[in-house]
Amino acid sequence: MSAATSPEEAPTGRAGASTLWVGRGIAAVAAVLLLLYPVINDNRYYQNIIILSLVFAVAASGLSIITGLAGYVSLGQGAFIGLGGYTVGILATHHPDTSVWLWVPLAGVVAALVALVLGFVALRARGPSFVIITVAFLFLVQVIAINWRSLTGGTEGLTLPLPTWSADIMNWPFYYALTAILALQLLLAWWVRRIKLGTGLVAIREDETKAATVGINLPVEKMIAFVASSVFVGMAGGVYGYYLTFIDPRGMLNILLSVQTMLALLVGGKATLWGPVLGAFLVEPLNEYANNNLGGGNTRLVLFGGLLILIVLFLPQGVLPAIESLLSWLRTRGSAGLVGARIGTGGSLASLTERLHPVEREPGAAVPPMLEVKDLRKSFGGLKAVDGASLVVPEGSITGLIGPNGSGKTTLFNLVDDTIHADGGEIWLAGERIDGLSPWTRAHRGLGRTFQITRLFREMTVLENVVAAQHSFSWSQLGRIAVSGAEAKAAEELLEYVGMRAFRDQKARALSYGQQKLVELAQVLMLDPKLILLDEPAGGINPVLVERMSEMIRELNSYGKTFLIVEHNMPFVLGLCDPVHVLGRGRTMASGTPDQIQNDPAVVDAYLGDDFVLEATEQVERAEQERAGST
């Protein structure tokens, strides 16, 4: 599977379904062989290789949650193996009369708690900084294990009680315990990918800033992923420590364990269900071969380094995604795909009446503001991008925001949704001050936003892009099934409305620019927002789609949605928006109806120009002549 999909999101159609079932069949056969191997073959050398492969499979599968899904590359996975081993080792030596197996679940709890504490520090960083923190954590744990001699035995290590079962089945308990832990780890990985938490993690990997604007609670979801990536790894480390019966800090907390885990993940395929397992069962036998036949040591490091370079250069997504891409190419070769086909005319809002409600207001009643911006300011060094801008967007209106390039329109949008932090000023949404709130909290309060250059999650499908939006935060919301059921049904209804339902299984990166704008609108509507900020919705798309976009905005507005639109297409803005605000040098230079804006000398001089006024006058005269001729 590709980096953004799971086995349950395989291509649709007969060919895709047959491929899915073939994959499931291979996995089932492999599972049966794995379970039967100790019974079939009592060769302890090969059983040892499989046991070690199982440890790395659990570690790589856990790593896939934080690295494959969320995109946070960690080289500290070996630390959680070591923590699990030391937890079991310390408790087993202090309680020799208690079964060692009782401490294995506790090893998972310890690993999870440590991950929780580490996450508060590490997850504030990203990219190379996060990698460095995880490596430093591994060495810190190793230093503590070396120096805390009274607890860990220091460099002398810990000797665990020997197993008491028959020598004929010496490896069986370790073998099947690790198999069971791997099954639980795979079940967790499969479940995470199917729920809203999983789509949120992939969104974080693809575009963390954009993920926040569609309601994804970044700190909470990243923390959950980090803890989930460690709990079963700690348990596997506990079993591994008992299997070795001797634990020392340089062996149990060796960075090569983390490197081998990462290599297994990269070889098999990130963010896939079976890729980490396949990678572990390829890399560990290779490791044994290097140790036994090539002298180990530096030769092994060169071998692993070379393998890593080959994977990055020729199979950057891993073995399983490469196989999937090849099969997909063979299926679709010589046939036209959906991308590039005509966009649908779109559906009606009839199926969305439960999510949308027409505006009902007493005649003559005062219109409250939906958005108030007061003295908003943002500077970049000596440049004042927004310099005391103030404006009001009435509830139920379609408000325009125009101005020359560089006047601060997009920056103002970024300040309103907290993509960029404001230096000063106030932002009020539906009577609540929101300038101190996080981007995801603003989305939960009813703020939706599209971007000037569309920012869909490129490696996710169209349907996944829409279901990724989270209109509220709750534990039940995170655990809701996203790729099927009620969430997927709501997303499909929105895609039907914007005319993109036929593209639901296409990757977002394969869509045209206009198609991406429609999907991004559906994504925002999934938030059920009170206010929608549209940044150049008519920019870069054909006239027919511009007209369709205008129709959808009017229809959505009639169902209670308030809009603030930044656009350079003046006929589009002046024919659709009322009121209109004009920005100039980061300040609001004029506000009023379209007619007032067109006739404002300052606006004409600074932005519209005399040619636009002349053209607008000619258009009015032609329209009046046409009406006179028709009568």
C-alpha positions as CSV (number, residue, x, y, z in Angstrom):
1,M,0.0,0.0,0.0
2,S,1.1,3.5,-0.6
3,A,2.2,5.9,2.1
4,A,-1.3,7.4,2.5
5,T,-3.4,4.3,2.3
6,S,-4.2,1.2,4.2
7,P,-5.2,-2.2,2.9
8,E,-8.8,-1.2,3.3
9,E,-8.5,1.7,0.9
10,A,-7.3,-0.3,-2.1
11,P,-8.5,0.7,-5.6
12,T,-12.1,0.1,-6.4
13,G,-13.4,-2.1,-9.2
14,R,-13.0,-5.8,-9.9
15,A,-9.2,-5.6,-10.5
16,G,-8.7,-3.7,-7.3
17,A,-10.9,-6.0,-5.3
18,S,-9.1,-9.1,-6.7
19,T,-5.7,-7.6,-5.8
20,L,-7.0,-6.9,-2.3
21,W,-8.1,-10.4,-1.8
22,V,-4.8,-11.8,-3.2
23,G,-3.0,-9.6,-0.6
24,R,-5.2,-10.9,2.2
25,G,-4.7,-14.5,1.1
26,I,-0.9,-14.0,1.1
27,A,-1.0,-12.5,4.6
28,A,-3.2,-15.3,5.9
29,V,-0.9,-18.0,4.5
30,A,2.1,-16.2,6.0
31,A,0.3,-16.0,9.4
32,V,-0.4,-19.7,9.3
33,L,3.2,-20.6,8.5
34,L,4.4,-18.3,11.2
35,L,2.2,-20.0,13.8
36,L,3.1,-23.6,12.7
37,Y,6.8,-23.1,12.2
38,P,8.0,-24.1,15.7
39,V,5.9,-27.3,15.4
40,I,7.2,-28.1,11.9
41,N,10.9,-27.2,12.5
42,D,12.7,-27.4,15.9
43,N,15.9,-25.7,14.6
44,R,16.5,-23.1,17.3
45,Y,18.8,-21.0,15.1
46,Y,16.0,-20.2,12.7
47,Q,13.6,-19.9,15.6
48,N,16.0,-17.3,17.0
49,I,16.0,-15.4,13.8
50,I,12.2,-15.3,13.7
51,I,12.0,-14.2,17.3
52,L,14.3,-11.3,16.7
53,S,12.3,-10.5,13.5
54,L,9.1,-10.5,15.5
55,V,10.7,-7.9,18.0
56,F,11.7,-5.7,15.1
57,A,8.3,-6.2,13.4
58,V,6.5,-4.9,16.5
59,A,8.9,-2.0,16.9
60,A,8.6,-1.0,13.2
61,S,4.8,-1.3,13.2
62,G,4.7,1.0,16.2
63,L,7.1,3.4,14.5
64,S,4.9,3.4,11.5
65,I,2.2,5.2,13.5
66,I,4.3,8.2,14.5
67,T,6.7,8.2,11.5
68,G,4.6,6.7,8.7
69,L,1.3,8.3,9.5
70,A,2.3,11.5,11.4
71,G,5.6,12.1,9.6
72,Y,7.7,12.5,12.8
73,V,10.9,10.5,12.2
74,S,12.1,8.9,15.4
75,L,15.3,7.1,16.1
76,G,14.5,6.5,19.7
77,Q,12.4,3.3,19.2
78,G,15.3,1.2,20.6
79,A,14.9,3.1,23.9
80,F,11.4,1.7,24.3
81,I,12.6,-1.8,23.6
82,G,15.3,-1.2,26.3
83,L,12.8,0.3,28.7
84,G,10.5,-2.7,28.3
85,G,13.5,-5.1,28.9
86,Y,14.7,-3.3,32.0
87,T,11.2,-3.0,33.4
88,V,10.8,-6.8,33.3
89,G,14.4,-7.4,34.3
90,I,14.3,-5.2,37.4
91,L,11.0,-6.5,38.6
92,A,11.9,-10.1,37.9
93,T,15.2,-9.8,39.9
94,H,13.4,-8.1,42.8
95,H,10.5,-10.5,42.8
96,P,12.0,-13.9,41.9
97,D,9.0,-15.9,43.1
98,T,6.6,-14.1,40.8
99,S,6.1,-15.2,37.2
100,V,8.1,-13.0,34.8
101,W,5.2,-13.0,32.4
102,L,3.2,-10.8,34.8
103,W,5.6,-7.9,34.3
104,V,5.3,-7.9,30.5
105,P,2.1,-5.8,30.3
106,L,3.6,-3.4,32.9
107,A,6.6,-3.0,30.6
108,G,4.1,-1.6,28.0
109,V,2.7,0.8,30.6
110,V,6.1,2.1,31.5
111,A,7.0,2.6,27.9
112,A,3.8,4.5,27.3
113,L,4.2,6.8,30.3
114,V,7.8,7.6,29.3
115,A,6.6,8.4,25.8
116,L,4.0,10.7,27.3
117,V,6.6,12.6,29.2
118,L,9.0,12.7,26.3
119,G,6.3,13.8,24.0
120,F,5.7,17.0,25.9
121,V,9.2,18.0,25.0
122,A,10.0,16.3,21.7
123,L,6.7,17.0,19.9
124,R,7.3,20.7,20.1
125,A,10.0,20.2,17.5
126,R,9.8,18.8,14.0
127,G,12.1,17.6,11.3
128,P,15.8,17.2,12.2
129,S,15.2,18.7,15.7
130,F,12.8,15.9,16.5
131,V,15.2,13.3,15.3
132,I,18.0,14.7,17.4
133,I,15.8,14.8,20.5
134,T,14.8,11.1,20.1
135,V,18.5,10.1,19.6
136,A,19.5,12.1,22.6
137,F,16.7,10.4,24.6
138,L,18.1,7.0,23.7
139,F,21.6,7.9,24.9
140,L,20.1,9.5,28.0
141,V,18.4,6.3,29.0
142,Q,21.6,4.4,28.3
143,V,23.6,6.7,30.5
144,I,21.0,6.4,33.3
145,A,21.1,2.6,33.0
146,I,24.9,2.6,33.2
147,N,25.1,4.9,36.3
148,W,22.1,3.8,38.3
149,R,23.9,0.7,39.5
150,S,21.7,-0.1,42.5
151,L,18.7,-0.4,40.2
152,T,20.0,-1.6,36.8
153,G,23.3,-3.3,37.8
154,G,25.2,-0.8,35.7
155,T,27.6,-2.2,33.1
156,E,27.4,-5.6,34.9
157,G,23.8,-5.9,33.8
158,L,20.9,-7.9,35.2
159,T,20.5,-11.7,35.1
160,L,16.9,-12.8,34.9
161,P,15.5,-16.1,36.3
162,L,15.9,-19.0,33.8
163,P,12.7,-20.3,32.2
164,T,11.3,-23.3,34.1
165,W,9.5,-25.1,31.2
166,S,10.8,-28.1,29.2
167,A,13.9,-27.6,27.1
168,D,12.0,-29.3,24.2
169,I,9.9,-26.2,23.8
170,M,12.5,-23.7,25.1
171,N,11.6,-21.0,22.5
172,W,7.9,-21.6,22.1
173,P,6.6,-19.3,24.9
174,F,8.8,-16.4,23.7
175,Y,7.9,-17.1,20.1
176,Y,4.1,-17.2,20.6
177,A,4.1,-14.3,23.1
178,L,5.8,-12.1,20.5
179,T,3.4,-13.3,17.8
180,A,0.5,-12.3,20.0
181,I,2.0,-8.9,20.7
182,L,2.6,-8.4,17.0
183,A,-1.1,-9.3,16.3
184,L,-2.2,-6.7,18.9
185,Q,0.2,-4.1,17.4
186,L,-1.1,-4.7,13.9
187,L,-4.7,-4.5,15.1
188,L,-3.9,-1.2,16.7
189,A,-2.3,0.1,13.5
190,W,-5.2,-1.0,11.4
191,W,-7.7,0.6,13.7
192,V,-5.8,3.9,14.0
193,R,-5.7,4.2,10.2
194,R,-9.4,3.7,9.8
195,I,-10.6,6.3,12.4
196,K,-10.5,10.1,12.4
197,L,-7.3,10.0,14.4
198,G,-5.6,8.3,11.5
199,T,-6.8,10.7,8.8
200,G,-5.7,13.5,11.1
201,L,-2.2,12.1,11.5
202,V,-1.8,11.7,7.8
203,A,-3.0,15.3,7.4
204,I,-0.4,16.4,9.9
205,R,2.3,14.6,7.9
206,E,1.2,16.2,4.6
207,D,0.7,19.8,5.8
208,E,0.7,20.5,9.5
209,T,-0.4,24.1,9.2
210,K,-3.3,23.3,7.0
211,A,-4.3,20.4,9.2
212,A,-4.8,22.8,12.1
213,T,-7.1,25.0,10.0
214,V,-9.5,22.1,9.4
215,G,-9.9,21.4,13.1
216,I,-7.2,18.8,13.8
217,N,-5.9,19.2,17.4
218,L,-2.2,19.0,16.7
219,P,-0.7,18.5,20.2
220,V,-3.3,15.9,21.3
221,E,-3.2,13.8,18.1
222,K,0.6,13.8,17.9
223,M,0.8,12.8,21.6
224,I,-1.7,9.9,21.1
225,A,0.3,8.7,18.1
226,F,3.6,8.9,20.0
227,V,2.2,6.9,23.0
228,A,0.5,4.4,20.7
229,S,3.8,3.8,18.9
230,S,5.5,2.7,22.1
231,V,3.2,0.7,24.3
232,F,3.4,-2.7,22.5
233,V,7.1,-2.0,21.7
234,G,7.7,-1.9,25.4
235,M,5.9,-5.2,25.9
236,A,8.0,-6.8,23.0
237,G,11.1,-5.4,24.7
238,G,10.1,-7.1,28.0
239,V,9.7,-10.5,26.3
240,Y,13.0,-9.9,24.4
241,G,14.8,-9.2,27.7
242,Y,13.4,-12.4,29.3
243,Y,14.4,-14.3,26.1
244,L,18.0,-13.1,26.5
245,T,17.9,-13.7,30.3
246,F,20.7,-11.1,30.6
247,I,20.3,-7.3,30.1
248,D,23.0,-4.8,29.8
249,P,22.8,-1.1,28.8
250,R,25.1,-1.3,25.8
251,G,23.3,-4.2,24.2
252,M,19.7,-3.5,25.2
253,L,20.0,0.3,24.5
254,N,22.2,0.1,21.4
255,I,21.3,2.7,18.7
256,L,21.6,-0.1,16.1
257,L,18.2,-1.4,17.4
258,S,16.7,1.9,16.4
259,V,18.5,2.0,13.1
260,Q,17.4,-1.5,12.2
261,T,13.8,-0.7,13.2
262,M,13.8,2.3,10.9
263,L,15.4,0.4,8.1
264,A,12.7,-2.3,8.4
265,L,10.0,0.4,8.2
266,L,11.6,2.0,5.1
267,V,12.2,-1.3,3.3
268,G,8.6,-2.6,3.8
269,G,6.8,0.7,3.4
270,K,5.8,3.5,5.7
271,A,2.2,3.9,6.8
272,T,1.3,0.4,5.6
273,L,-0.1,-2.4,7.6
274,W,2.2,-5.2,6.5
275,G,5.2,-3.2,5.3
276,P,6.9,-3.0,8.7
277,V,6.5,-6.8,9.1
278,L,7.9,-7.6,5.7
279,G,10.8,-5.2,6.3
280,A,11.6,-6.8,9.7
281,F,11.6,-10.3,8.2
282,L,13.9,-9.1,5.4
283,V,16.3,-7.0,7.4
284,E,16.9,-9.3,10.4
285,P,18.0,-12.3,8.4
286,L,20.3,-10.0,6.5
287,N,21.7,-8.8,9.8
288,E,22.3,-12.4,10.9
289,Y,24.0,-13.2,7.6
290,A,26.3,-10.1,7.9
291,N,27.2,-11.1,11.5
292,N,27.9,-14.8,10.7
293,N,29.4,-14.6,7.2
294,L,30.8,-11.1,6.8
295,G,32.3,-10.5,10.2
296,G,29.6,-8.1,11.5
297,G,30.9,-4.9,12.9
298,N,31.7,-2.2,10.4
299,T,30.8,-4.6,7.5
300,R,27.3,-4.7,8.9
301,L,27.1,-0.9,9.1
302,V,28.3,-0.6,5.5
303,L,25.7,-3.2,4.4
304,F,22.8,-1.4,6.2
305,G,24.0,2.0,5.0
306,G,24.2,0.7,1.4
307,L,20.7,-0.8,1.7
308,L,19.3,2.4,3.0
309,I,20.8,4.4,0.1
310,L,19.3,1.9,-2.4
311,I,15.9,2.1,-0.8
312,V,15.9,5.9,-0.8
313,L,17.1,6.1,-4.4
314,F,15.1,3.3,-6.1
315,L,12.2,2.4,-3.7
316,P,11.6,5.6,-1.7
317,Q,8.1,4.4,-0.7
318,G,9.2,0.8,0.2
319,V,8.6,-2.6,-1.3
320,L,4.8,-2.9,-0.8
321,P,4.0,0.5,-2.1
322,A,6.2,-0.2,-5.2
323,I,4.3,-3.4,-5.8
324,E,1.0,-1.6,-5.5
325,S,2.1,1.1,-7.9
326,L,3.2,-1.5,-10.4
327,L,-0.1,-3.4,-10.2
328,S,-2.1,-0.2,-10.4
329,W,-0.1,0.8,-13.6
330,L,-0.8,-2.6,-15.1
331,R,-4.5,-2.3,-14.4
332,T,-4.9,1.2,-15.8
333,R,-2.4,1.0,-18.7
334,G,-4.1,2.1,-22.0
335,S,-7.3,3.2,-20.3
336,A,-8.3,6.8,-19.5
337,G,-8.6,7.7,-15.8
338,L,-11.0,10.0,-14.1
339,V,-8.6,12.8,-13.7
340,G,-9.0,15.3,-16.6
341,A,-12.6,14.2,-17.2
342,R,-15.4,16.7,-17.1
343,I,-16.4,17.9,-13.6
344,G,-19.9,17.1,-12.6
345,T,-22.5,19.9,-12.6
346,G,-22.9,19.3,-8.9
347,G,-25.9,18.4,-6.8
348,S,-28.4,20.3,-4.8
349,L,-28.3,21.1,-1.1
350,A,-31.5,19.0,-0.5
351,S,-29.4,16.2,1.0
352,L,-27.6,18.6,3.3
353,T,-30.5,20.2,5.0
354,E,-29.6,18.5,8.3
355,R,-26.3,20.4,8.3
356,L,-27.5,23.7,6.8
357,H,-30.3,26.0,7.9
358,P,-31.7,29.0,6.0
359,V,-31.2,32.4,7.6
360,E,-34.4,33.5,9.4
361,R,-34.5,37.0,10.7
362,E,-37.3,39.4,11.6
363,P,-37.9,42.1,8.9
364,G,-36.1,45.2,9.9
365,A,-34.0,43.5,12.6
366,A,-30.5,44.6,13.1
367,V,-27.9,42.4,11.5
368,P,-25.2,41.3,14.0
369,P,-21.6,41.0,13.0
370,M,-20.3,37.5,12.2
371,L,-16.7,38.7,12.2
372,E,-15.1,41.9,13.7
373,V,-11.5,42.8,13.1
374,K,-10.3,45.6,15.3
375,D,-6.9,47.3,14.8
376,L,-5.2,44.1,13.6
377,R,-1.4,44.4,13.2
378,K,1.4,42.2,11.8
379,S,4.9,43.2,11.0
380,F,7.7,41.2,9.3
381,G,10.8,43.0,10.4
382,G,10.4,46.6,9.2
383,L,7.5,45.7,6.8
384,K,4.0,46.4,8.2
385,A,2.0,43.8,6.3
386,V,-1.2,44.6,8.3
387,D,-1.2,48.0,10.0
388,G,-4.3,48.6,12.1
389,A,-6.8,47.0,9.8
390,S,-10.5,47.0,11.0
391,L,-13.5,45.6,9.3
392,V,-16.9,44.0,9.9
393,V,-18.5,41.1,8.2
394,P,-22.3,41.1,8.8
395,E,-23.9,37.8,9.6
396,G,-25.5,36.2,6.6
397,S,-23.5,38.4,4.1
398,I,-21.2,37.7,1.3
399,T,-18.5,40.3,2.0
400,G,-15.7,41.1,-0.4
401,L,-12.1,42.1,0.5
402,I,-10.1,43.7,-2.3
403,G,-7.0,45.7,-2.7
404,P,-3.7,45.8,-4.7
405,N,-1.1,43.1,-4.5
406,G,0.8,43.4,-1.3
407,S,-2.0,45.2,0.5
408,G,-2.3,42.5,3.2
409,K,-5.4,40.7,2.2
410,T,-4.0,37.1,2.5
411,T,-2.0,38.1,5.6
412,L,-5.2,39.3,7.2
413,F,-6.8,35.9,6.5
414,N,-3.8,34.2,8.0
415,L,-4.2,36.3,11.1
416,V,-7.9,35.6,11.4
417,D,-7.4,31.8,11.3
418,D,-4.1,32.0,13.2
419,T,-2.0,30.5,10.4
420,I,0.2,33.5,11.4
421,H,0.1,35.0,14.9
422,A,-1.0,38.6,15.1
423,D,1.2,41.2,16.8
424,G,-1.9,43.1,18.1
425,G,-5.5,43.8,17.7
426,E,-8.8,41.9,18.3
427,I,-10.7,39.3,16.3
428,W,-14.3,38.5,17.2
429,L,-16.3,35.6,15.7
430,A,-20.0,35.5,16.4
431,G,-19.6,37.7,19.5
432,E,-16.7,35.7,20.9
433,R,-13.1,37.0,21.0
434,I,-10.9,34.3,19.3
435,D,-7.5,36.0,18.8
436,G,-6.1,34.0,21.7
437,L,-7.4,30.7,20.5
438,S,-5.5,28.0,18.5
439,P,-6.3,27.5,14.8
440,W,-8.1,24.2,15.5
441,T,-10.2,25.8,18.2
442,R,-11.2,28.6,15.8
443,A,-12.2,25.9,13.3
444,H,-14.3,24.3,16.0
445,R,-15.9,27.7,16.8
446,G,-17.1,27.9,13.2
447,L,-14.3,29.3,11.1
448,G,-13.5,27.7,7.8
449,R,-10.9,28.8,5.2
450,T,-9.6,28.0,1.8
451,F,-6.1,29.1,0.5
452,Q,-5.0,31.2,-2.4
453,I,-2.9,28.3,-3.7
454,T,-4.9,25.2,-2.8
455,R,-3.4,23.1,0.1
456,L,-5.0,19.7,-0.1
457,F,-3.3,16.7,1.5
458,R,-1.7,15.5,-1.7
459,E,-1.1,11.8,-0.8
460,M,-4.7,11.4,0.5
461,T,-7.6,10.5,-1.7
462,V,-10.3,13.1,-2.4
463,L,-12.7,11.3,0.1
464,E,-10.0,11.2,2.8
465,N,-9.3,14.9,2.3
466,V,-12.9,15.7,3.1
467,V,-13.3,13.3,6.1
468,A,-10.0,14.6,7.6
469,A,-11.8,17.8,8.7
470,Q,-12.9,17.7,12.3
471,H,-15.7,20.1,13.3
472,S,-15.2,19.5,17.0
473,F,-12.9,17.8,19.4
474,S,-13.8,14.9,21.6
475,W,-12.5,11.4,22.2
476,S,-15.5,9.9,20.6
477,Q,-14.9,12.1,17.5
478,L,-11.3,10.9,17.2
479,G,-12.4,7.3,17.5
480,R,-15.1,7.6,14.8
481,I,-14.7,5.5,11.7
482,A,-13.7,7.9,8.9
483,V,-13.3,5.8,5.8
484,S,-16.8,4.3,5.9
485,G,-20.0,4.9,7.7
486,A,-21.6,8.2,8.7
487,E,-18.4,10.4,8.2
488,A,-17.8,9.0,4.7
489,K,-21.5,9.4,3.8
490,A,-21.5,13.1,4.8
491,A,-18.2,13.6,2.8
492,E,-19.7,12.0,-0.3
493,E,-22.8,14.2,-0.1
494,L,-20.5,17.3,0.0
495,L,-18.5,15.9,-2.9
496,E,-21.7,15.3,-4.8
497,Y,-22.7,18.9,-4.2
498,V,-19.5,20.4,-5.6
499,G,-19.5,17.9,-8.5
500,M,-16.5,15.8,-7.4
501,R,-18.0,12.6,-6.2
502,A,-16.8,10.6,-9.2
503,F,-13.2,11.5,-8.1
504,R,-13.5,10.3,-4.5
505,D,-10.8,7.6,-4.8
506,Q,-8.3,9.7,-6.8
507,K,-5.2,11.1,-5.0
508,A,-5.5,14.8,-4.5
509,R,-2.1,15.4,-6.2
510,A,-3.6,14.0,-9.5
511,L,-6.4,16.6,-9.7
512,S,-6.4,19.7,-11.8
513,Y,-6.2,23.1,-10.1
514,G,-10.0,23.7,-10.5
515,Q,-10.8,20.3,-9.2
516,Q,-8.7,20.9,-6.1
517,K,-10.5,24.2,-5.4
518,L,-13.8,22.3,-5.4
519,V,-12.5,19.6,-3.1
520,E,-11.1,22.2,-0.8
521,L,-14.5,23.9,-0.6
522,A,-16.1,20.5,0.3
523,Q,-13.4,20.0,2.9
524,V,-14.3,23.3,4.5
525,L,-18.0,22.6,4.4
526,M,-17.3,19.4,6.4
527,L,-16.6,21.7,9.3
528,D,-20.1,23.1,9.1
529,P,-18.6,26.6,9.5
530,K,-20.4,29.8,10.4
531,L,-18.0,31.9,8.5
532,I,-16.1,30.8,5.3
533,L,-13.0,32.7,4.2
534,L,-12.4,32.2,0.5
535,D,-9.0,33.3,-0.8
536,E,-9.3,33.9,-4.5
537,P,-11.9,31.2,-5.3
538,A,-12.1,32.3,-9.0
539,G,-8.3,32.5,-9.5
540,G,-6.8,30.2,-12.1
541,I,-10.0,28.4,-13.1
542,N,-12.1,28.5,-16.3
543,P,-15.1,30.9,-16.7
544,V,-17.6,28.0,-16.5
545,L,-16.2,26.9,-13.2
546,V,-16.2,30.6,-12.0
547,E,-19.9,30.8,-12.6
548,R,-20.5,27.4,-10.9
549,M,-18.4,28.7,-7.9
550,S,-20.6,31.9,-7.8
551,E,-23.8,29.8,-7.8
552,M,-22.6,27.6,-4.9
553,I,-21.6,30.6,-2.8
554,R,-25.0,32.2,-3.3
555,E,-26.8,28.9,-2.5
556,L,-24.7,28.3,0.6
557,N,-25.3,31.8,1.7
558,S,-29.1,31.3,1.4
559,Y,-28.6,28.4,3.9
560,G,-26.9,30.5,6.5
561,K,-23.3,30.5,5.5
562,T,-21.5,33.9,5.9
563,F,-18.6,34.5,3.4
564,L,-15.6,36.8,3.4
565,I,-14.0,36.7,-0.1
566,V,-10.6,37.9,-1.3
567,E,-10.6,38.1,-5.1
568,H,-8.9,40.1,-7.9
569,N,-11.7,39.2,-10.4
570,M,-13.6,42.5,-10.0
571,P,-16.8,41.5,-11.9
572,F,-17.0,38.4,-9.7
573,V,-16.6,40.4,-6.5
574,L,-18.8,43.3,-7.4
575,G,-21.5,41.1,-8.8
576,L,-21.5,38.8,-5.7
577,C,-20.4,40.7,-2.6
578,D,-22.1,43.3,-0.5
579,P,-20.5,44.9,1.5
580,V,-17.0,45.3,0.1
581,H,-13.9,46.4,2.0
582,V,-10.7,47.7,0.4
583,L,-7.3,47.3,1.9
584,G,-4.3,49.5,1.1
585,R,-0.9,49.2,2.8
586,G,-2.4,47.0,5.5
587,R,-5.2,49.3,6.4
588,T,-8.9,49.5,5.5
589,M,-9.1,52.4,3.1
590,A,-12.8,52.1,2.2
591,S,-15.9,50.1,2.9
592,G,-19.4,50.2,1.4
593,T,-21.7,48.7,-1.3
594,P,-20.2,47.7,-4.7
595,D,-21.6,51.0,-6.3
596,Q,-20.0,53.1,-3.5
597,I,-16.6,51.3,-3.9
598,Q,-16.6,51.7,-7.7
599,N,-17.3,55.4,-7.4
600,D,-14.8,56.1,-4.5
601,P,-12.0,58.3,-6.0
602,A,-9.4,57.0,-3.5
603,V,-10.2,53.3,-4.5
604,V,-10.2,54.2,-8.2
605,D,-6.9,55.9,-7.9
606,A,-5.2,53.3,-5.7
607,Y,-6.6,50.1,-7.2
608,L,-9.4,50.0,-9.8
609,G,-8.2,52.6,-12.2
610,D,-10.1,54.7,-14.7
611,D,-10.2,51.9,-17.3
612,F,-12.2,49.7,-14.9
613,V,-14.7,52.5,-14.2
614,L,-15.1,53.1,-18.0
615,E,-15.6,49.4,-18.7
616,A,-18.0,49.0,-15.8
617,T,-20.1,52.0,-17.1
618,E,-20.2,50.5,-20.6
619,Q,-21.4,47.2,-19.2
620,V,-24.2,49.0,-17.3
621,E,-25.2,50.8,-20.5
622,R,-25.2,47.6,-22.6
623,A,-27.3,45.9,-19.9
624,E,-29.8,48.8,-20.0
625,Q,-30.0,48.7,-23.8
626,E,-30.6,45.0,-23.8
627,R,-33.4,45.4,-21.2
628,A,-35.0,48.2,-23.3
629,G,-34.8,46.1,-26.5
630,S,-36.5,43.2,-24.8
631,T,-39.4,45.3,-23.7
